[in-house]
Amino acid sequence: MIILLRLIAWLLAAAVTFATLGPPQYRPHSILGQDGEHALAFVLVGFAFGLAYPRHRLLTACISVPMIGALELLQLLMPGRHARFEDFIVDALAASVGIVVAAVFYWTTMRHWRRSKPETS
């Protein structure tokens, strides 16, 4: 199961990277607006990585913020793209929220699973 979660996390990261650095016409658009799209994408990425690497969530969060910053700065090199500090803030906060939600989800699921597990003697 953990391998599947890690595959999903990395595929989501690749998709977000392509949407961020790829040609603007290939970037998906929704009714959420730019900040909403950024928040949703990075919450999902943070959640996926939070579940995929449960023993390394703090490290994941510490690595994700500079990586998001680098991704934002790389847009300066892409024609038709722009780097904005607001996007960095939204993306970094959303990824962090996703990681925290994954931790809470994991903790409550494991707690429930341990309670419902029959005791053996």
VMD Tcl script that builds the backbone (N, CA, C; Angstrom):
set m [mol new atoms 363]
animate dup $m
set s [atomselect $m all]
$s set {name element resname resid chain x y z} {
  {N N MET 1 A 0.817 -1.199 0.000}
  {CA C MET 1 A 0.000 0.000 0.000}
  {C C MET 1 A 0.860 1.263 0.000}
  {N N ILE 2 A 1.948 1.237 0.754}
  {CA C ILE 2 A 2.801 2.412 0.853}
  {C C ILE 2 A 3.447 2.732 -0.494}
  {N N ILE 3 A 3.765 1.696 -1.277}
  {CA C ILE 3 A 4.354 1.915 -2.598}
  {C C ILE 3 A 3.357 2.624 -3.502}
  {N N LEU 4 A 2.100 2.229 -3.436}
  {CA C LEU 4 A 1.060 2.881 -4.237}
  {C C LEU 4 A 0.885 4.338 -3.805}
  {N N LEU 5 A 0.891 4.603 -2.511}
  {CA C LEU 5 A 0.777 5.981 -2.023}
  {C C LEU 5 A 1.955 6.835 -2.484}
  {N N ARG 6 A 3.135 6.264 -2.462}
  {CA C ARG 6 A 4.317 7.014 -2.911}
  {C C ARG 6 A 4.265 7.278 -4.412}
  {N N LEU 7 A 3.797 6.304 -5.172}
  {CA C LEU 7 A 3.645 6.495 -6.616}
  {C C LEU 7 A 2.650 7.614 -6.905}
  {N N ILE 8 A 1.537 7.599 -6.212}
  {CA C ILE 8 A 0.522 8.648 -6.389}
  {C C ILE 8 A 1.098 10.012 -6.009}
  {N N ALA 9 A 1.817 10.087 -4.897}
  {CA C ALA 9 A 2.397 11.358 -4.456}
  {C C ALA 9 A 3.353 11.912 -5.506}
  {N N TRP 10 A 4.222 11.078 -6.029}
  {CA C TRP 10 A 5.198 11.552 -7.011}
  {C C TRP 10 A 4.539 11.885 -8.340}
  {N N LEU 11 A 3.507 11.142 -8.723}
  {CA C LEU 11 A 2.771 11.485 -9.953}
  {C C LEU 11 A 2.048 12.817 -9.804}
  {N N LEU 12 A 1.464 13.060 -8.638}
  {CA C LEU 12 A 0.834 14.362 -8.390}
  {C C LEU 12 A 1.868 15.484 -8.427}
  {N N ALA 13 A 3.030 15.251 -7.840}
  {CA C ALA 13 A 4.090 16.260 -7.864}
  {C C ALA 13 A 4.536 16.539 -9.297}
  {N N ALA 14 A 4.645 15.493 -10.110}
  {CA C ALA 14 A 5.026 15.673 -11.513}
  {C C ALA 14 A 3.956 16.447 -12.275}
  {N N ALA 15 A 2.693 16.134 -12.014}
  {CA C ALA 15 A 1.597 16.843 -12.688}
  {C C ALA 15 A 1.579 18.319 -12.308}
  {N N VAL 16 A 1.777 18.615 -11.034}
  {CA C VAL 16 A 1.803 20.006 -10.580}
  {C C VAL 16 A 3.016 20.732 -11.164}
  {N N THR 17 A 4.141 20.049 -11.245}
  {CA C THR 17 A 5.332 20.651 -11.840}
  {C C THR 17 A 5.086 20.979 -13.312}
  {N N PHE 18 A 4.474 20.046 -14.039}
  {CA C PHE 18 A 4.162 20.318 -15.441}
  {C C PHE 18 A 3.185 21.477 -15.576}
  {N N ALA 19 A 2.162 21.487 -14.744}
  {CA C ALA 19 A 1.175 22.577 -14.806}
  {C C ALA 19 A 1.822 23.914 -14.450}
  {N N THR 20 A 2.818 23.890 -13.582}
  {CA C THR 20 A 3.489 25.111 -13.156}
  {C C THR 20 A 4.488 25.613 -14.195}
  {N N LEU 21 A 5.240 24.700 -14.786}
  {CA C LEU 21 A 6.324 25.099 -15.680}
  {C C LEU 21 A 6.021 24.891 -17.164}
  {N N GLY 22 A 4.981 24.133 -17.452}
  {CA C GLY 22 A 4.641 23.848 -18.842}
  {C C GLY 22 A 4.008 25.044 -19.536}
  {N N PRO 23 A 3.735 24.887 -20.817}
  {CA C PRO 23 A 3.098 25.969 -21.568}
  {C C PRO 23 A 1.761 26.364 -20.934}
  {N N PRO 24 A 1.492 27.662 -20.866}
  {CA C PRO 24 A 0.267 28.127 -20.204}
  {C C PRO 24 A -1.013 27.526 -20.775}
  {N N GLN 25 A -1.035 27.230 -22.072}
  {CA C GLN 25 A -2.257 26.697 -22.667}
  {C C GLN 25 A -2.573 25.278 -22.191}
  {N N TYR 26 A -1.590 24.581 -21.626}
  {CA C TYR 26 A -1.826 23.233 -21.108}
  {C C TYR 26 A -2.194 23.213 -19.629}
  {N N ARG 27 A -2.146 24.365 -18.999}
  {CA C ARG 27 A -2.499 24.438 -17.583}
  {C C ARG 27 A -4.009 24.337 -17.436}
  {N N PRO 28 A -4.465 23.453 -16.559}
  {CA C PRO 28 A -5.922 23.342 -16.372}
  {C C PRO 28 A -6.491 24.603 -15.712}
  {N N HIS 29 A -7.701 24.941 -16.071}
  {CA C HIS 29 A -8.396 26.085 -15.486}
  {C C HIS 29 A -9.715 25.593 -14.910}
  {N N SER 30 A -10.092 26.167 -13.782}
  {CA C SER 30 A -11.353 25.777 -13.150}
  {C C SER 30 A -12.060 27.021 -12.634}
  {N N ILE 31 A -13.209 26.791 -12.040}
  {CA C ILE 31 A -13.977 27.910 -11.476}
  {C C ILE 31 A -13.397 28.393 -10.149}
  {N N LEU 32 A -12.383 27.699 -9.635}
  {CA C LEU 32 A -11.793 28.058 -8.345}
  {C C LEU 32 A -10.924 29.310 -8.416}
  {N N GLY 33 A -10.518 29.704 -9.598}
  {CA C GLY 33 A -9.608 30.828 -9.728}
  {C C GLY 33 A -8.182 30.381 -9.482}
  {N N GLN 34 A -7.239 31.268 -9.733}
  {CA C GLN 34 A -5.832 30.906 -9.641}
  {C C GLN 34 A -5.430 30.465 -8.230}
  {N N ASP 35 A -5.794 31.234 -7.209}
  {CA C ASP 35 A -5.426 30.857 -5.836}
  {C C ASP 35 A -6.101 29.561 -5.418}
  {N N GLY 36 A -7.343 29.382 -5.797}
  {CA C GLY 36 A -8.060 28.148 -5.471}
  {C C GLY 36 A -7.445 26.930 -6.132}
  {N N GLU 37 A -7.062 27.094 -7.396}
  {CA C GLU 37 A -6.411 25.989 -8.112}
  {C C GLU 37 A -5.082 25.631 -7.460}
  {N N HIS 38 A -4.307 26.664 -7.119}
  {CA C HIS 38 A -3.019 26.427 -6.454}
  {C C HIS 38 A -3.239 25.724 -5.118}
  {N N ALA 39 A -4.169 26.227 -4.337}
  {CA C ALA 39 A -4.423 25.645 -3.010}
  {C C ALA 39 A -4.848 24.186 -3.129}
  {N N LEU 40 A -5.788 23.898 -4.022}
  {CA C LEU 40 A -6.263 22.519 -4.183}
  {C C LEU 40 A -5.123 21.605 -4.623}
  {N N ALA 41 A -4.352 22.039 -5.604}
  {CA C ALA 41 A -3.257 21.204 -6.109}
  {C C ALA 41 A -2.250 20.890 -5.007}
  {N N PHE 42 A -1.857 21.900 -4.255}
  {CA C PHE 42 A -0.813 21.676 -3.257}
  {C C PHE 42 A -1.331 21.019 -1.984}
  {N N VAL 43 A -2.594 21.199 -1.650}
  {CA C VAL 43 A -3.172 20.431 -0.545}
  {C C VAL 43 A -3.152 18.944 -0.896}
  {N N LEU 44 A -3.528 18.625 -2.134}
  {CA C LEU 44 A -3.514 17.221 -2.562}
  {C C LEU 44 A -2.104 16.646 -2.559}
  {N N VAL 45 A -1.145 17.416 -3.041}
  {CA C VAL 45 A 0.249 16.948 -3.048}
  {C C VAL 45 A 0.740 16.766 -1.611}
  {N N GLY 46 A 0.478 17.739 -0.750}
  {CA C GLY 46 A 0.893 17.621 0.645}
  {C C GLY 46 A 0.236 16.438 1.342}
  {N N PHE 47 A -1.061 16.242 1.103}
  {CA C PHE 47 A -1.784 15.116 1.687}
  {C C PHE 47 A -1.187 13.792 1.213}
  {N N ALA 48 A -0.927 13.703 -0.091}
  {CA C ALA 48 A -0.376 12.465 -0.647}
  {C C ALA 48 A 1.009 12.166 -0.053}
  {N N PHE 49 A 1.865 13.175 0.021}
  {CA C PHE 49 A 3.200 12.955 0.595}
  {C C PHE 49 A 3.115 12.693 2.097}
  {N N GLY 50 A 2.165 13.321 2.773}
  {CA C GLY 50 A 1.980 13.064 4.205}
  {C C GLY 50 A 1.580 11.634 4.494}
  {N N LEU 51 A 0.770 11.052 3.608}
  {CA C LEU 51 A 0.389 9.648 3.766}
  {C C LEU 51 A 1.488 8.705 3.286}
  {N N ALA 52 A 2.194 9.110 2.240}
  {CA C ALA 52 A 3.209 8.245 1.643}
  {C C ALA 52 A 4.464 8.113 2.508}
  {N N TYR 53 A 4.754 9.146 3.285}
  {CA C TYR 53 A 5.960 9.137 4.125}
  {C C TYR 53 A 5.575 9.469 5.570}
  {N N PRO 54 A 4.836 8.572 6.233}
  {CA C PRO 54 A 4.315 8.885 7.567}
  {C C PRO 54 A 5.383 9.077 8.636}
  {N N ARG 55 A 6.532 8.494 8.474}
  {CA C ARG 55 A 7.592 8.640 9.474}
  {C C ARG 55 A 8.468 9.854 9.232}
  {N N HIS 56 A 8.232 10.551 8.130}
  {CA C HIS 56 A 9.095 11.666 7.750}
  {C C HIS 56 A 8.289 12.913 7.400}
  {N N ARG 57 A 7.198 13.131 8.087}
  {CA C ARG 57 A 6.335 14.267 7.743}
  {C C ARG 57 A 7.012 15.613 7.980}
  {N N LEU 58 A 7.703 15.757 9.064}
  {CA C LEU 58 A 8.381 17.027 9.340}
  {C C LEU 58 A 9.451 17.298 8.278}
  {N N LEU 59 A 10.219 16.292 7.940}
  {CA C LEU 59 A 11.216 16.430 6.887}
  {C C LEU 59 A 10.545 16.754 5.548}
  {N N THR 60 A 9.439 16.096 5.274}
  {CA C THR 60 A 8.682 16.363 4.043}
  {C C THR 60 A 8.248 17.817 3.995}
  {N N ALA 61 A 7.735 18.328 5.095}
  {CA C ALA 61 A 7.306 19.728 5.146}
  {C C ALA 61 A 8.494 20.668 4.987}
  {N N CYS 62 A 9.607 20.341 5.634}
  {CA C CYS 62 A 10.796 21.199 5.546}
  {C C CYS 62 A 11.403 21.209 4.148}
  {N N ILE 63 A 11.277 20.121 3.431}
  {CA C ILE 63 A 11.781 20.060 2.059}
  {C C ILE 63 A 10.796 20.695 1.085}
  {N N SER 64 A 9.505 20.530 1.344}
  {CA C SER 64 A 8.509 21.001 0.374}
  {C C SER 64 A 8.503 22.518 0.221}
  {N N VAL 65 A 8.704 23.257 1.292}
  {CA C VAL 65 A 8.638 24.723 1.202}
  {C C VAL 65 A 9.736 25.286 0.295}
  {N N PRO 66 A 11.012 24.906 0.478}
  {CA C PRO 66 A 12.015 25.416 -0.466}
  {C C PRO 66 A 11.816 24.898 -1.891}
  {N N MET 67 A 11.331 23.668 -2.029}
  {CA C MET 67 A 11.079 23.137 -3.373}
  {C C MET 67 A 9.962 23.914 -4.063}
  {N N ILE 68 A 8.950 24.279 -3.327}
  {CA C ILE 68 A 7.870 25.100 -3.888}
  {C C ILE 68 A 8.419 26.465 -4.291}
  {N N GLY 69 A 9.292 27.019 -3.474}
  {CA C GLY 69 A 9.940 28.281 -3.823}
  {C C GLY 69 A 10.769 28.159 -5.092}
  {N N ALA 70 A 11.512 27.064 -5.218}
  {CA C ALA 70 A 12.315 26.837 -6.420}
  {C C ALA 70 A 11.422 26.690 -7.649}
  {N N LEU 71 A 10.328 25.985 -7.485}
  {CA C LEU 71 A 9.378 25.816 -8.588}
  {C C LEU 71 A 8.823 27.164 -9.029}
  {N N GLU 72 A 8.525 27.995 -8.070}
  {CA C GLU 72 A 8.007 29.331 -8.389}
  {C C GLU 72 A 9.070 30.157 -9.110}
  {N N LEU 73 A 10.307 30.103 -8.635}
  {CA C LEU 73 A 11.389 30.865 -9.268}
  {C C LEU 73 A 11.723 30.346 -10.672}
  {N N LEU 74 A 11.591 29.051 -10.890}
  {CA C LEU 74 A 11.854 28.489 -12.218}
  {C C LEU 74 A 10.901 29.045 -13.271}
  {N N GLN 75 A 9.748 29.535 -12.821}
  {CA C GLN 75 A 8.814 30.126 -13.772}
  {C C GLN 75 A 9.392 31.372 -14.442}
  {N N LEU 76 A 10.365 32.014 -13.795}
  {CA C LEU 76 A 11.012 33.181 -14.396}
  {C C LEU 76 A 11.738 32.821 -15.692}
  {N N LEU 77 A 12.131 31.563 -15.828}
  {CA C LEU 77 A 12.845 31.103 -17.012}
  {C C LEU 77 A 11.912 30.612 -18.117}
  {N N MET 78 A 10.632 30.497 -17.817}
  {CA C MET 78 A 9.674 29.944 -18.767}
  {C C MET 78 A 8.917 31.056 -19.487}
  {N N PRO 79 A 8.912 31.028 -20.812}
  {CA C PRO 79 A 8.156 32.052 -21.543}
  {C C PRO 79 A 6.662 31.956 -21.232}
  {N N GLY 80 A 6.060 33.079 -21.011}
  {CA C GLY 80 A 4.624 33.124 -20.738}
  {C C GLY 80 A 4.246 32.801 -19.304}
  {N N ARG 81 A 5.219 32.547 -18.455}
  {CA C ARG 81 A 4.945 32.238 -17.045}
  {C C ARG 81 A 5.461 33.387 -16.190}
  {N N HIS 82 A 4.988 33.445 -14.977}
  {CA C HIS 82 A 5.433 34.491 -14.059}
  {C C HIS 82 A 5.528 33.921 -12.654}
  {N N ALA 83 A 6.467 34.420 -11.896}
  {CA C ALA 83 A 6.634 34.021 -10.500}
  {C C ALA 83 A 6.012 35.100 -9.631}
  {N N ARG 84 A 5.203 34.667 -8.673}
  {CA C ARG 84 A 4.573 35.626 -7.753}
  {C C ARG 84 A 4.774 35.135 -6.330}
  {N N PHE 85 A 5.099 36.065 -5.449}
  {CA C PHE 85 A 5.281 35.728 -4.035}
  {C C PHE 85 A 3.969 35.207 -3.445}
  {N N GLU 86 A 2.845 35.776 -3.852}
  {CA C GLU 86 A 1.534 35.319 -3.369}
  {C C GLU 86 A 1.308 33.845 -3.707}
  {N N ASP 87 A 1.696 33.437 -4.909}
  {CA C ASP 87 A 1.552 32.029 -5.288}
  {C C ASP 87 A 2.402 31.137 -4.390}
  {N N PHE 88 A 3.624 31.577 -4.096}
  {CA C PHE 88 A 4.495 30.809 -3.213}
  {C C PHE 88 A 3.851 30.628 -1.837}
  {N N ILE 89 A 3.311 31.706 -1.291}
  {CA C ILE 89 A 2.684 31.640 0.038}
  {C C ILE 89 A 1.498 30.681 0.018}
  {N N VAL 90 A 0.628 30.831 -0.975}
  {CA C VAL 90 A -0.547 29.951 -1.078}
  {C C VAL 90 A -0.099 28.499 -1.215}
  {N N ASP 91 A 0.859 28.251 -2.100}
  {CA C ASP 91 A 1.308 26.881 -2.348}
  {C C ASP 91 A 1.963 26.262 -1.116}
  {N N ALA 92 A 2.840 27.002 -0.458}
  {CA C ALA 92 A 3.538 26.473 0.712}
  {C C ALA 92 A 2.569 26.209 1.868}
  {N N LEU 93 A 1.662 27.138 2.101}
  {CA C LEU 93 A 0.664 26.923 3.160}
  {C C LEU 93 A -0.248 25.748 2.838}
  {N N ALA 94 A -0.671 25.654 1.593}
  {CA C ALA 94 A -1.567 24.562 1.201}
  {C C ALA 94 A -0.881 23.209 1.341}
  {N N ALA 95 A 0.371 23.108 0.913}
  {CA C ALA 95 A 1.099 21.848 1.064}
  {C C ALA 95 A 1.264 21.487 2.537}
  {N N SER 96 A 1.567 22.477 3.363}
  {CA C SER 96 A 1.708 22.234 4.801}
  {C C SER 96 A 0.396 21.783 5.423}
  {N N VAL 97 A -0.700 22.410 5.017}
  {CA C VAL 97 A -2.023 21.996 5.503}
  {C C VAL 97 A -2.304 20.558 5.073}
  {N N GLY 98 A -1.959 20.219 3.833}
  {CA C GLY 98 A -2.162 18.852 3.353}
  {C C GLY 98 A -1.399 17.831 4.177}
  {N N ILE 99 A -0.172 18.175 4.542}
  {CA C ILE 99 A 0.643 17.274 5.363}
  {C C ILE 99 A 0.037 17.124 6.758}
  {N N VAL 100 A -0.444 18.209 7.329}
  {CA C VAL 100 A -1.078 18.152 8.654}
  {C C VAL 100 A -2.370 17.331 8.590}
  {N N VAL 101 A -3.165 17.534 7.565}
  {CA C VAL 101 A -4.410 16.761 7.408}
  {C C VAL 101 A -4.081 15.278 7.267}
  {N N ALA 102 A -3.024 14.951 6.537}
  {CA C ALA 102 A -2.607 13.549 6.405}
  {C C ALA 102 A -2.210 12.973 7.756}
  {N N ALA 103 A -1.505 13.766 8.564}
  {CA C ALA 103 A -1.095 13.298 9.890}
  {C C ALA 103 A -2.309 13.029 10.776}
  {N N VAL 104 A -3.267 13.947 10.754}
  {CA C VAL 104 A -4.488 13.771 11.560}
  {C C VAL 104 A -5.272 12.565 11.052}
  {N N PHE 105 A -5.404 12.452 9.752}
  {CA C PHE 105 A -6.112 11.314 9.159}
  {C C PHE 105 A -5.443 10.001 9.549}
  {N N TYR 106 A -4.136 9.939 9.423}
  {CA C TYR 106 A -3.382 8.743 9.761}
  {C C TYR 106 A -3.530 8.413 11.245}
  {N N TRP 107 A -3.416 9.430 12.083}
  {CA C TRP 107 A -3.507 9.219 13.529}
  {C C TRP 107 A -4.889 8.697 13.920}
  {N N THR 108 A -5.946 9.303 13.401}
  {CA C THR 108 A -7.303 8.854 13.753}
  {C C THR 108 A -7.601 7.484 13.171}
  {N N THR 109 A -7.113 7.217 11.972}
  {CA C THR 109 A -7.342 5.900 11.357}
  {C C THR 109 A -6.615 4.817 12.139}
  {N N MET 110 A -5.351 5.062 12.481}
  {CA C MET 110 A -4.581 4.068 13.230}
  {C C MET 110 A -5.166 3.863 14.628}
  {N N ARG 111 A -5.608 4.934 15.236}
  {CA C ARG 111 A -6.209 4.833 16.573}
  {C C ARG 111 A -7.483 3.995 16.523}
  {N N HIS 112 A -8.293 4.256 15.515}
  {CA C HIS 112 A -9.538 3.495 15.351}
  {C C HIS 112 A -9.223 2.030 15.041}
  {N N TRP 113 A -8.221 1.802 14.190}
  {CA C TRP 113 A -7.849 0.444 13.820}
  {C C TRP 113 A -7.341 -0.327 15.033}
  {N N ARG 114 A -6.561 0.327 15.883}
  {CA C ARG 114 A -6.032 -0.341 17.080}
  {C C ARG 114 A -7.139 -0.673 18.071}
  {N N ARG 115 A -8.139 0.190 18.166}
  {CA C ARG 115 A -9.256 -0.074 19.079}
  {C C ARG 115 A -10.114 -1.231 18.595}
  {N N SER 116 A -10.301 -1.333 17.277}
  {CA C SER 116 A -11.186 -2.359 16.752}
  {C C SER 116 A -10.471 -3.687 16.544}
  {N N LYS 117 A -9.157 -3.710 16.684}
  {CA C LYS 117 A -8.389 -4.931 16.505}
  {C C LYS 117 A -8.643 -5.860 17.687}
  {N N PRO 118 A -9.046 -7.107 17.411}
  {CA C PRO 118 A -9.285 -8.035 18.524}
  {C C PRO 118 A -7.987 -8.389 19.239}
  {N N GLU 119 A -8.072 -8.460 20.535}
  {CA C GLU 119 A -6.899 -8.785 21.327}
  {C C GLU 119 A -6.665 -10.279 21.290}
  {N N THR 120 A -5.411 -10.640 21.166}
  {CA C THR 120 A -5.048 -12.063 21.160}
  {C C THR 120 A -4.241 -12.356 22.419}
  {N N SER 121 A -4.387 -13.543 22.911}
  {CA C SER 121 A -3.668 -13.930 24.135}
  {C C SER 121 A -2.568 -14.868 23.844}
}
mol reanalyze $m
mol bondsrecalc $m
mol representation Tube
mol addrep $m
